[in-house]
Structures are given as C-alpha cells and as structure tokens.
Amino acid sequence: MKTAHGQPRCSRGYSLGEMLAALVIGAMVLTSILGVYAQANRAAEAVLDKIETPALATEVLQRIAEDLDRIVGADDNVAVQIRNGFDNGFVTAELILRRTLKDAENKEQTLEEIIWRAAYDYESAVPGLAIYRARTGIGLEDKLLDARRERWESNYAFVPLCGGVTYFRIEVPRGDGGVDRWPGPSAPPGVRVTLSFAQPYETVRGTLDVFDEHKISRTIAIDRVRAIRFGAPMDPDAEATDAGRSQDEERSGDGRVNVQPIPPTRLR
C-alpha cells in the first residue's frame, strides 16, 4: 500500500489476533510455572511436616514426663487424676498432678498442681485441638512457661503449648490395653500418653480417630526407685558351702560364737 506521494506505508503495532495469541501463550506459561511452584511447595511442606511433627510431639511428651518425674516420682503426698473424653468429635484427655502438704494447723495445702488438657481450638482455621498446661500452687515460678506468657496471659493459668493436634489420649497401662480414667488419689504405676497431628477420619460412631501408624505414644513409669529383692537358684551343696561363708563369726574368750548376718542385696 502506498501513500499520496508514492512511498510505501509501513505497518505499525500488532494485530488483534497476534495480541490474543501472545496472551494465550503467556497465560499457559504462567499456569505451568504456578503449577510447578505449587507442587514444589507441597513437597517442601510434606518434608517439613515429617521432620517437625515428630519433634513437636516428642517435646510435648518429654515435658509431661518431666512433670510426672518431678512431682510424682519421689513424693507420697501426690494425687493423680486422668480423664478422657471427646470435644467436637476429637479424642481429648486431661491429666491432673497435685502435690499437697500440711501446715502448722494440720490443714492440707496445695504445694503444686499441674494440669495438662487438650481442648478444641476455635481460633484455628483448621479443625483440631490445642494442648494447654497450667501450674498453680504455693510456688508459682515456672521457668518452663513464664517466658512464653503474653501480658494478657499473666493472670491466666492455662498456657497454650501447641495446636493442630487431632488426637490426645492419656491412660494407665493394664495388660494389652489401658484404663482411660484414674480417679486418684494414689498414683498409678505408669502413664501412657498418645497424640497425633495427622489427618483424622470419621468412625462409625461419628467421632474422629487417627490411624495407629500416625500416633506417637510414650509410656512413662512413675515408681522407678522401688527396691526389688532378687535371688538366684543355687546348687544345694554350693548353697550350704556359701551359707557358711556368708557369716562373719567372731569367737569370744568363753568360746561362744557371735554371728552377724550379711544384709540382703537390693537392686535399685
């Protein structure tokens, strides 16, 4: 096409078809990039979840074990209570450790009380439980959690430790199973704590549960310092010989024999 002076006219810009084709190609490339990014992000989250979830569960279990060892391990004036239930379909539990003493007027005072409890987390965008810990009593210093308290929590006994929990159960081991309630006041022989952060499924009863392979459990023995008598079978002839050697005989001047038995061996 020529101008009025006979010179050819050059085309300027792109046609509408070319612009639409460029937009379509750009959208396809951007979609592919976003898809690759999302896939990589999901893979990274899966790896972090496998690393962080067991570590977080182990930390919670370790803190519960430390409370049991410190309060129950070497004190007779301790009451332990365990309750299990459901909250919005999730399995929840509560553990109460209470150590008492009697004052000068023979009145019972709470020296220390620690409560572990899981409750439905209404503030979370993902349905699940939050685990709380409370400590009250005469000695209120708690270096473990005081640093994590916000100002509005200064007068709030329960301090949240972690969220996103989908299973939290505390029981007393008995045979192949366990007892889900311990009214106290005596301490049980041990406590088994189980928790999980995995995706739950709905049971036939309408509650929520987690597959066993996704549950993290720890059994904590309470009475670890109990003295245990033990003995080993011996040959009758050897037993008679060793019995004579196990006595320290001291003869006095009048010919009498003073026998001092050796104390029984104890295994701690």
C-alpha positions as CSV (number, residue, x, y, z in Angstrom):
1,M,0.0,0.0,0.0
2,K,1.4,3.4,-1.0
3,T,0.9,6.9,0.4
4,A,-0.1,10.0,-1.7
5,H,3.5,10.7,-2.6
6,G,4.0,7.1,-3.8
7,Q,6.0,5.9,-0.9
8,P,5.2,2.5,0.7
9,R,3.5,2.8,4.2
10,C,5.0,0.6,7.0
11,S,2.5,-1.2,9.3
12,R,2.7,-0.1,12.9
13,G,1.9,-2.3,16.1
14,Y,0.4,-5.8,16.2
15,S,-2.9,-7.0,15.0
16,L,-5.6,-8.1,17.4
17,G,-5.1,-11.8,16.5
18,E,-1.4,-11.6,17.4
19,M,-2.1,-9.9,20.7
20,L,-4.6,-12.6,21.6
21,A,-2.2,-15.4,20.7
22,A,0.5,-13.8,22.8
23,L,-1.8,-13.5,25.8
24,V,-2.9,-17.1,25.5
25,I,0.7,-18.3,25.3
26,G,1.7,-16.2,28.2
27,A,-1.2,-17.5,30.3
28,M,-0.2,-21.1,29.5
29,V,3.4,-20.5,30.5
30,L,2.3,-18.7,33.7
31,T,-0.1,-21.6,34.6
32,S,2.7,-24.1,34.1
33,I,5.1,-22.1,36.3
34,L,2.5,-21.7,39.1
35,G,1.7,-25.5,38.9
36,V,5.4,-26.4,39.3
37,Y,5.8,-23.9,42.2
38,A,2.7,-25.3,43.9
39,Q,3.9,-28.9,43.5
40,A,7.3,-27.9,44.9
41,N,5.7,-26.1,47.8
42,R,3.6,-29.1,48.6
43,A,6.6,-31.3,48.5
44,A,8.5,-29.0,50.8
45,E,5.6,-28.8,53.3
46,A,5.4,-32.6,53.3
47,V,9.1,-32.9,54.1
48,L,8.9,-30.3,56.9
49,D,5.8,-31.9,58.3
50,K,7.6,-35.3,58.5
51,I,10.5,-33.6,60.3
52,E,8.7,-31.1,62.6
53,T,5.7,-33.2,63.7
54,P,7.6,-36.0,65.5
55,A,9.8,-33.4,67.0
56,L,6.9,-31.4,68.4
57,A,5.2,-34.5,69.7
58,T,8.4,-35.6,71.3
59,E,8.8,-32.2,73.0
60,V,5.2,-32.4,74.5
61,L,5.7,-35.9,75.7
62,Q,9.0,-35.0,77.3
63,R,7.5,-32.1,79.2
64,I,4.7,-34.4,80.5
65,A,7.3,-37.0,81.6
66,E,9.3,-34.3,83.4
67,D,6.3,-33.1,85.3
68,L,5.5,-36.7,86.3
69,D,9.1,-37.4,87.4
70,R,9.4,-34.2,89.4
71,I,6.0,-34.3,91.2
72,V,5.1,-38.0,91.5
73,G,8.5,-39.7,91.3
74,A,9.7,-39.2,94.9
75,D,6.7,-37.9,96.9
76,D,4.0,-39.8,98.7
77,N,1.6,-36.8,99.1
78,V,0.6,-36.8,95.5
79,A,-2.8,-37.2,93.8
80,V,-3.1,-38.2,90.1
81,Q,-6.3,-37.9,88.1
82,I,-6.8,-38.9,84.5
83,R,-9.9,-38.3,82.4
84,N,-10.6,-38.9,78.7
85,G,-13.4,-37.7,76.5
86,F,-14.4,-36.0,73.3
87,D,-14.5,-32.4,72.2
88,N,-16.2,-31.7,68.8
89,G,-15.5,-35.3,67.9
90,F,-11.8,-35.3,68.7
91,V,-10.3,-37.5,71.4
92,T,-9.2,-35.4,74.3
93,A,-7.7,-36.0,77.7
94,E,-6.9,-34.3,81.0
95,L,-4.1,-35.1,83.4
96,I,-4.0,-33.5,86.9
97,L,-1.0,-33.8,89.2
98,R,-1.4,-32.4,92.7
99,R,1.2,-32.3,95.4
100,T,0.0,-31.4,98.9
101,L,1.4,-30.7,102.4
102,K,0.0,-30.0,105.8
103,D,0.7,-26.7,107.5
104,A,1.2,-26.0,111.2
105,E,-2.5,-26.2,111.8
106,N,-2.6,-29.7,110.1
107,K,-4.6,-28.3,107.2
108,E,-3.9,-29.6,103.8
109,Q,-2.4,-27.0,101.4
110,T,-1.7,-27.4,97.6
111,L,2.0,-27.1,97.2
112,E,1.9,-27.6,93.4
113,E,-0.8,-28.5,90.9
114,I,-0.1,-29.1,87.2
115,I,-2.9,-29.7,84.7
116,W,-2.4,-31.0,81.1
117,R,-5.5,-30.6,78.9
118,A,-6.5,-30.6,75.3
119,A,-9.5,-28.6,74.0
120,Y,-11.0,-27.7,70.7
121,D,-9.2,-24.8,69.1
122,Y,-11.9,-22.4,67.9
123,E,-9.4,-19.8,66.8
124,S,-7.7,-22.1,64.3
125,A,-8.7,-22.1,60.6
126,V,-8.1,-25.9,60.6
127,P,-10.3,-28.1,62.9
128,G,-8.2,-29.6,65.7
129,L,-7.2,-29.4,69.3
130,A,-4.8,-27.2,71.3
131,I,-2.8,-28.6,74.2
132,Y,-2.7,-26.4,77.3
133,R,-0.7,-26.6,80.5
134,A,-1.4,-24.9,83.8
135,R,0.6,-24.7,87.0
136,T,-0.7,-23.3,90.3
137,G,0.2,-23.6,93.9
138,I,2.4,-22.0,96.6
139,G,5.4,-21.8,94.4
140,L,4.3,-20.0,91.2
141,E,7.7,-19.7,89.5
142,D,7.6,-21.7,86.3
143,K,10.7,-21.1,84.1
144,L,9.4,-23.5,81.5
145,L,6.4,-21.4,80.5
146,D,6.6,-18.0,82.2
147,A,8.8,-16.7,79.3
148,R,6.0,-17.7,76.8
149,R,3.2,-15.9,78.6
150,E,1.8,-12.8,76.9
151,R,0.7,-9.8,79.0
152,W,-2.9,-10.8,78.8
153,E,-2.0,-14.3,80.0
154,S,-0.3,-13.1,83.2
155,N,-3.4,-14.0,85.2
156,Y,-4.5,-16.9,83.0
157,A,-3.5,-20.3,84.4
158,F,-3.7,-22.3,81.1
159,V,-0.9,-21.6,78.6
160,P,-1.2,-23.0,75.1
161,L,1.7,-25.1,74.1
162,C,0.8,-26.3,70.6
163,G,-2.1,-26.5,68.1
164,G,-3.2,-28.7,65.2
165,V,-3.5,-31.8,67.4
166,T,-6.0,-34.3,66.2
167,Y,-5.7,-37.0,68.9
168,F,-4.7,-36.7,72.5
169,R,-5.2,-39.6,75.0
170,I,-3.8,-40.4,78.4
171,E,-4.3,-43.8,80.0
172,V,-2.9,-46.1,82.6
173,P,-1.4,-49.3,81.0
174,R,-3.1,-52.5,82.1
175,G,-2.3,-55.7,80.2
176,D,-2.7,-55.2,76.4
177,G,-5.0,-52.3,76.9
178,G,-5.4,-49.3,79.2
179,V,-7.6,-47.6,81.7
180,D,-8.9,-44.3,80.5
181,R,-9.9,-43.0,83.9
182,W,-7.9,-42.8,87.1
183,P,-9.8,-41.0,90.0
184,G,-6.8,-41.0,92.4
185,P,-5.7,-40.2,95.0
186,S,-2.9,-42.7,94.7
187,A,-0.6,-42.6,91.8
188,P,-0.8,-45.2,89.1
189,P,2.2,-47.5,88.2
190,G,2.6,-45.7,84.9
191,V,1.0,-43.4,82.4
192,R,0.8,-43.8,78.6
193,V,0.4,-40.6,76.6
194,T,-0.6,-40.7,72.9
195,L,-1.0,-37.8,70.5
196,S,-1.1,-37.2,66.7
197,F,-1.2,-34.3,64.2
198,A,-2.3,-36.5,61.3
199,Q,-5.5,-36.1,59.3
200,P,-8.3,-37.8,61.2
201,Y,-11.1,-40.0,59.8
202,E,-14.7,-40.3,61.0
203,T,-15.7,-43.5,62.8
204,V,-19.0,-45.3,62.7
205,R,-19.9,-43.6,66.0
206,G,-19.5,-40.2,64.5
207,T,-16.3,-39.4,66.4
208,L,-12.8,-38.7,64.9
209,D,-9.8,-41.0,65.1
210,V,-6.3,-41.3,63.6
211,F,-4.7,-44.4,62.2
212,D,-2.4,-46.2,64.6
213,E,0.7,-45.7,62.4
214,H,0.3,-42.0,62.7
215,K,0.0,-41.9,66.5
216,I,3.1,-41.1,68.7
217,S,3.0,-42.7,72.1
218,R,5.2,-42.8,75.2
219,T,4.8,-44.9,78.4
220,I,6.1,-43.2,81.5
221,A,6.8,-45.3,84.6
222,I,6.1,-43.5,87.8
223,D,7.7,-45.6,90.6
224,R,11.2,-46.0,89.2
225,V,13.1,-46.1,92.6
226,R,11.2,-49.1,94.1
227,A,13.7,-51.6,95.7
228,I,13.3,-55.1,94.3
229,R,14.5,-58.2,96.1
230,F,16.1,-60.8,93.9
231,G,17.7,-64.2,94.3
232,A,19.4,-66.8,92.0
233,P,18.9,-70.6,92.2
234,M,21.9,-72.4,93.5
235,D,23.1,-76.0,93.8
236,P,22.2,-77.5,97.3
237,D,25.9,-78.4,98.0
238,A,27.1,-74.9,96.9
239,E,24.3,-73.2,98.8
240,A,25.4,-75.0,102.1
241,T,29.0,-74.0,101.5
242,D,28.2,-70.4,100.7
243,A,25.9,-70.2,103.7
244,G,28.9,-70.9,105.9
245,R,31.0,-68.2,104.2
246,S,28.2,-65.6,104.3
247,Q,28.5,-65.2,108.1
248,D,31.1,-63.3,109.9
249,E,31.9,-65.3,113.0
250,E,33.8,-63.8,115.9
251,R,34.7,-66.0,118.8
252,S,34.9,-64.5,122.2
253,G,37.0,-65.7,125.1
254,D,34.3,-68.0,126.6
255,G,34.1,-70.0,123.3
256,R,30.7,-68.6,122.2
257,V,30.2,-67.6,118.6
258,N,28.8,-64.2,117.6
259,V,27.1,-64.4,114.2
260,Q,26.5,-61.2,112.1
261,P,24.4,-61.9,109.0
262,I,25.1,-60.0,105.8
263,P,22.2,-57.7,104.8
264,P,20.2,-58.8,101.8
265,T,21.2,-57.4,98.4
266,R,18.8,-54.9,96.8
267,L,18.6,-53.9,93.2
268,R,17.5,-50.3,92.6
